[in-house]
Structure formats: structure tokens, C-alpha cells
Amino acid sequence: MTTDDDDPATADALSDAAIEWVVFLKSGRAKPRDLRAFEAWRRKSAAHDKAARDAEAIWAGVASSRLRPTSYPAGPGRLATRRGLGLATAAGLGVLALGAYAYAPVLLADHATAIGERLAVDLPDGSTLVLNSGAAVDVEYGRDIRRIRLIDGEAVFEVARDPLRPFTVATEAGAVVATGTVFSVRQERAGARVVVVEGAVEVMPRQGAPVAAAMGQGVSFTERRATPAERVDVDTALAWRRGLLVFRDRPLGEVLAELDRHFAGRILVLSSEGRQLAVTGVFRLDDPARVLATLEQTLPITVTRLPGLALVR
């Protein structure tokens, strides 16, 4: 860990050093002398003390994110930097107020799943939906409307055909419309992702041109645009319905982001090089901690396990 008191006194350097201190002190390996050394480090200047307080706030935010409809992404290779501290500090210092605001839609959802849970729901018209881990939806049905609002997470929809009542899944980035088909919609950091299992759908960004997708195709979209439809491996993309995670030459960063959806806590990658390691394998979802252990045994990574947190280096 970084203990060099002569580190350049830039905001980023101080932030990174403070974060390393806090992670080490919370690891269970720190001795009383380490705590005294940290206190001496933070007393070196007002900037040192502020970096320490910010790092402690970030830790509080991470430890408080067990149910996390809103995530606070870290930059590659570090828990956060000063450029991201505005959001991260709010997550720590304002966790009660911000948490209540962020969690309210999920708490009021018609259907929701906890981390590690999957749920099948029968809808009034004979359609069904299956919620993945940590997902939430609102359901609105009427004489002229079939509308699902995907608040968070991912769901698969098997739609009963009704040409007079299109079936709409609304997301923050836009909507997906079908009359009768099977497809999945997933909320992502930058928008949403659609995978079509059967039939066809129309993807409609809030401000961009619509894009059609047919069986075996996927589309990613933001508020402003949708990507062209592309071929996808449906069985791999939706393996979670069978209780599996399937990866073929996927970067470790993506694998851990997917595993994080099912993990009781948070998984943070602190190594930018480690994010690029290729992963191929089939893993069971009923024991995410074991998946993490398997990755540690087969890849050149180290996992530090803390209460509610796994740090991957």
C-alpha cells in the first residue's frame, strides 16, 4: 500500500493514497500502529485531511449499497478519483437522504427481486415476465394499453399476441414495443439493451430514430440513438434463466460487472490490467462467492474479501 508521505500533493494523488489507506485499515490486517500512521498522514495538511474524509465517505457509501438500484461507478484501477468524488462523496455523506430517494421507486414497484433472486410473474393477458436478480418493474394494463416500466435490472418478457394492444417496455432511455414475441430488456449504465428470442420488436429511443430487431438479434440504445441490430448468442445472453452465467472470451471487467448483479455486496476491480483478462467458462449462479473464488484460482488476480465488499486486484 502507499505510505510515502512525499507523494505529489495533487488532488488525484492524495485521493488515491487516502483510498488505499482506508481499504487497508478496513481489511482486518491493519495494526494499531497503522492507524496511528494514517492519522499522522492526514494531519500533514488540510488537503490530506480532506482526502481522508472523502475516502471515508466513499467507503461508507460502498458499505451501505447492499440493495443498489442506483450504482456509483468507479474509474478503472481505483475505487474513485477526485473527478468522481462529487458523486461518490454524496453517496457516503448523504447516504440516508440519497438512499431513500434512489430506493423509493424500487420499494414502490409492483414486482421486485432481491440480490440473487429470480421471479416469474403472470400478467393479466396471459403474458409472463421473469425478473433477474435485483430487478424491479411497474405494471400498467388497461383496455388500450399493456405497459411495463423497467425500473431497474433485467427482465424477460413472453408476450401474448394482441395486435390491437402493443406491449411496451419503458426504460429511462426509451421504449421497446412488440405485439407478440419473447425478448429481454436490461437497464445499463449508459442506457438499455434488448435481446430478441422470438418474433420481432421495435426499439424507440426517446430522441432518436427507431430500430427494428428480429429473432436472434440485440440492440443497445440510449436516449439519443440505438445501435444497428446485431446477431447475438441468445442462450449465452439469457443463461441466467437457467441459473447459469456463460462467458466466451469476455473481459474480466465485464464478467465481474455481471457477477456483481448476483453478489451479496459489491465487487470492485482495482486493477485496470486485470479488467482486460479474457474469461471463458460456465458458472452456477447459486453461489457467486464460489464463482469469484474460481476466478481467483484460475486467473492472475487477488481478491480481498471484506464485509459486503470484494476488492479485485
C-alpha positions in Angstrom: 0.0 0.0 0.0 1.1 3.6 -0.4 2.7 5.1 2.7 5.1 7.6 1.0 4.5 10.9 2.6 6.3 12.6 -0.3 3.7 11.7 -2.9 2.9 14.7 -5.2 0.4 16.9 -3.4 -2.1 16.8 -6.3 -5.8 16.2 -5.6 -5.8 12.9 -7.5 -2.7 11.6 -5.8 -4.0 12.5 -2.3 -7.3 10.9 -3.1 -5.8 7.7 -4.3 -3.4 7.5 -1.3 -6.3 8.1 1.1 -8.4 5.4 -0.5 -5.6 2.9 -0.3 -5.2 3.8 3.4 -8.9 3.3 4.1 -9.1 0.0 2.2 -6.1 -1.3 4.1 -7.4 -0.2 7.5 -10.7 -1.9 6.9 -9.1 -5.2 5.6 -8.6 -6.7 9.0 -4.8 -6.8 8.6 -4.1 -3.3 10.0 -2.4 -2.9 13.3 -2.8 0.0 15.8 0.5 1.4 14.5 -1.1 1.6 11.0 -4.0 3.6 12.3 -1.6 6.0 14.1 0.4 6.3 10.8 -2.8 7.1 8.9 -3.7 9.8 11.5 -0.3 11.3 11.1 -0.6 11.3 7.3 -4.0 13.0 7.4 -2.6 15.7 9.7 0.1 16.8 7.2 -2.2 19.4 5.6 -5.8 20.4 5.2 -5.7 18.8 1.7 -4.6 15.5 3.3 -7.4 15.7 5.8 -10.0 16.4 3.2 -8.8 13.5 1.1 -9.0 11.2 4.1 -12.6 12.4 4.9 -13.6 11.9 1.3 -12.2 8.4 1.2 -14.0 7.5 4.4 -17.2 8.9 2.9 -16.7 6.7 -0.2 -16.2 3.7 2.0 -19.4 4.5 3.8 -21.3 4.7 0.5 -20.0 1.4 -0.7 -20.7 -0.4 2.6 -24.3 1.0 2.5 -25.1 -0.2 -1.0 -26.5 -3.7 -0.3 -29.6 -3.0 -2.3 -28.5 -0.7 -5.0 -30.9 0.4 -7.7 -28.5 3.2 -8.3 -24.8 2.4 -8.7 -21.8 4.7 -8.3 -19.2 3.5 -10.9 -15.5 3.8 -10.2 -12.9 4.6 -12.7 -10.5 1.8 -14.0 -7.9 0.8 -11.5 -9.1 2.7 -8.5 -12.1 3.0 -6.2 -12.6 6.6 -7.2 -10.7 9.7 -8.2 -11.2 13.4 -7.4 -13.0 13.7 -10.7 -15.7 11.3 -9.4 -15.7 12.4 -5.8 -18.7 14.7 -6.1 -21.0 11.7 -6.7 -19.1 9.3 -4.5 -18.9 11.7 -1.6 -22.6 12.3 -1.9 -23.1 8.6 -1.7 -21.2 8.5 1.6 -22.1 11.7 3.3 -25.7 11.8 2.1 -26.4 8.1 2.1 -29.6 8.3 4.2 -31.2 11.1 2.1 -29.8 9.9 -1.3 -30.5 6.3 -0.5 -34.1 7.0 0.4 -34.6 8.9 -2.8 -32.9 6.3 -5.0 -34.6 3.3 -3.4 -38.1 4.7 -3.4 -39.1 3.6 -6.9 -37.9 0.1 -6.1 -39.8 0.0 -2.8 -42.9 1.1 -4.6 -42.6 -1.2 -7.6 -45.3 -3.7 -8.4 -42.7 -6.6 -8.6 -39.1 -6.7 -7.5 -36.3 -9.2 -6.7 -33.6 -9.1 -4.1 -30.0 -9.8 -5.0 -29.7 -13.5 -6.0 -33.4 -13.9 -6.5 -35.4 -14.6 -9.7 -39.1 -14.2 -10.0 -41.7 -15.2 -12.6 -44.9 -13.1 -12.9 -48.1 -13.9 -14.8 -49.6 -10.8 -16.4 -53.4 -10.2 -16.9 -53.4 -11.0 -20.6 -51.6 -14.3 -20.4 -48.2 -12.8 -21.0 -45.4 -13.5 -18.5 -42.2 -11.8 -17.3 -39.2 -13.2 -15.4 -37.2 -10.8 -13.3 -33.4 -11.3 -13.0 -31.5 -10.6 -9.7 -32.0 -7.0 -8.3 -34.7 -6.0 -10.8 -38.0 -4.1 -10.4 -41.0 -3.3 -12.6 -44.3 -1.4 -12.6 -47.2 -2.9 -14.5 -49.9 -0.8 -16.2 -52.7 -2.7 -18.0 -56.0 -1.3 -19.4 -58.4 -1.7 -22.3 -56.0 0.0 -24.7 -52.6 -0.4 -23.0 -50.1 -3.0 -22.0 -47.1 -1.2 -20.5 -44.3 -2.3 -18.2 -41.9 0.2 -16.7 -38.5 -1.5 -16.1 -37.2 0.5 -13.1 -34.0 -1.4 -12.6 -32.2 -4.6 -13.6 -33.3 -7.1 -16.3 -36.4 -9.0 -17.3 -37.5 -11.4 -20.0 -41.0 -10.9 -21.5 -43.1 -13.6 -23.2 -45.9 -11.6 -24.8 -49.3 -12.9 -25.7 -50.2 -11.7 -29.2 -52.7 -8.8 -29.4 -52.3 -6.6 -32.4 -54.7 -4.0 -31.0 -52.7 -3.5 -27.8 -49.0 -3.3 -28.4 -46.9 -4.4 -25.5 -44.5 -1.7 -24.3 -41.5 -1.9 -22.0 -40.4 1.6 -20.9 -36.9 2.4 -19.7 -35.1 5.6 -18.9 -33.6 5.6 -22.4 -36.7 4.9 -24.3 -39.2 2.1 -25.1 -39.4 -1.4 -26.7 -42.6 -2.2 -28.5 -44.0 -5.6 -29.5 -47.3 -7.3 -30.3 -46.4 -10.9 -29.6 -42.8 -12.1 -29.0 -40.2 -13.1 -26.5 -37.4 -10.7 -25.6 -35.3 -9.3 -22.8 -34.7 -5.8 -21.7 -31.8 -4.8 -19.4 -31.1 -1.4 -17.8 -27.4 -0.5 -18.2 -25.3 2.4 -17.0 -25.4 4.2 -20.4 -28.9 3.1 -21.5 -30.6 -0.2 -22.1 -30.0 -3.5 -24.0 -32.6 -5.6 -25.9 -32.2 -9.3 -26.9 -34.9 -10.9 -29.1 -35.6 -14.6 -28.5 -38.6 -14.9 -30.8 -40.5 -12.6 -33.2 -39.5 -9.0 -33.5 -39.6 -5.7 -31.6 -39.2 -2.0 -32.3 -36.6 -0.1 -30.2 -37.6 3.5 -29.8 -35.0 5.9 -28.1 -36.6 9.0 -26.5 -34.9 11.3 -29.1 -33.5 9.1 -31.8 -34.8 7.1 -34.8 -36.4 3.7 -34.1 -34.6 0.4 -34.9 -36.2 -2.9 -35.6 -34.7 -6.2 -34.2 -35.7 -9.7 -35.1 -35.2 -13.2 -33.6 -31.6 -13.7 -32.5 -30.6 -10.0 -32.6 -29.7 -7.5 -30.0 -29.8 -3.7 -29.8 -28.3 -1.3 -27.3 -29.8 2.2 -27.0 -29.5 5.5 -25.2 -31.9 8.4 -25.1 -30.4 9.8 -28.3 -29.7 6.7 -30.5 -30.0 3.0 -31.0 -27.2 0.8 -32.4 -28.0 -1.3 -35.5 -29.4 -4.7 -34.8 -26.6 -7.3 -34.5 -26.6 -11.1 -34.1 -26.3 -12.4 -30.5 -26.0 -15.7 -28.8 -29.3 -15.8 -27.1 -28.6 -18.9 -25.0 -25.5 -17.2 -23.6 -27.1 -13.8 -23.1 -30.0 -15.3 -21.2 -28.3 -18.2 -19.4 -29.3 -16.6 -16.1 -32.8 -18.0 -16.7 -31.3 -21.5 -16.2 -29.3 -20.4 -13.2 -26.0 -20.0 -15.1 -23.6 -17.4 -16.3 -21.9 -18.3 -19.6 -18.9 -16.3 -20.9 -16.8 -16.8 -24.1 -13.7 -14.7 -24.2 -15.2 -11.9 -22.2 -13.1 -9.3 -20.4 -12.9 -9.9 -16.7 -14.3 -6.4 -16.0 -17.5 -7.3 -17.9 -17.7 -10.7 -16.1 -17.3 -9.2 -12.7 -19.9 -6.5 -13.5 -22.3 -9.3 -14.4 -21.5 -11.3 -11.3 -21.9 -8.2 -9.2 -25.6 -8.2 -10.1 -25.9 -11.5 -8.2 -23.4 -10.9 -5.4 -24.4 -10.1 -1.8 -22.4 -6.9 -1.6 -20.2 -5.1 -4.1 -17.3 -6.3 -6.3 -14.8 -3.6 -7.2 -11.9 -4.0 -9.6 -8.8 -2.0 -8.6 -6.6 -3.2 -11.5 -7.0 -1.7 -15.0 -4.9 -4.5 -16.4 -7.0 -7.2 -14.7 -10.1 -5.9 -16.3 -8.9 -7.0 -19.7 -8.1 -10.6 -18.8 -10.2 -13.0 -21.0 -12.6 -15.3 -19.3 -14.3 -18.4 -20.8 -16.5 -20.6 -18.6 -19.9 -21.7 -17.3 -20.7 -20.8 -13.7 -23.6 -21.5 -11.4 -25.5 -18.5 -10.1 -26.5 -20.1 -6.8 -23.0 -19.4 -5.2 -21.5 -16.2 -6.6 -18.8 -16.3 -3.9 -17.6 -19.6 -5.3 -17.5 -18.2 -8.8 -15.3 -15.4 -7.5 -13.0 -18.0 -5.8 -12.8 -20.0 -9.1 -11.8 -16.8 -11.0 -9.1 -16.1 -8.4 -7.7 -19.6 -8.7 -7.6 -19.6 -12.5 -6.5 -16.0 -13.3 -3.6 -13.9 -12.1 -5.8 -11.8 -9.7 -6.1 -11.4 -5.9 -9.4 -11.0 -4.2 -9.6 -9.2 -0.8 -12.8 -10.0 1.0 -14.3 -7.5 3.4 -17.8 -7.3 4.9 -20.1 -6.6 2.0 -17.2 -5.9 -0.4 -14.8 -7.8 -2.6 -11.8 -6.0 -4.0 -10.1 -7.5 -7.1 -6.6 -6.6 -7.9 
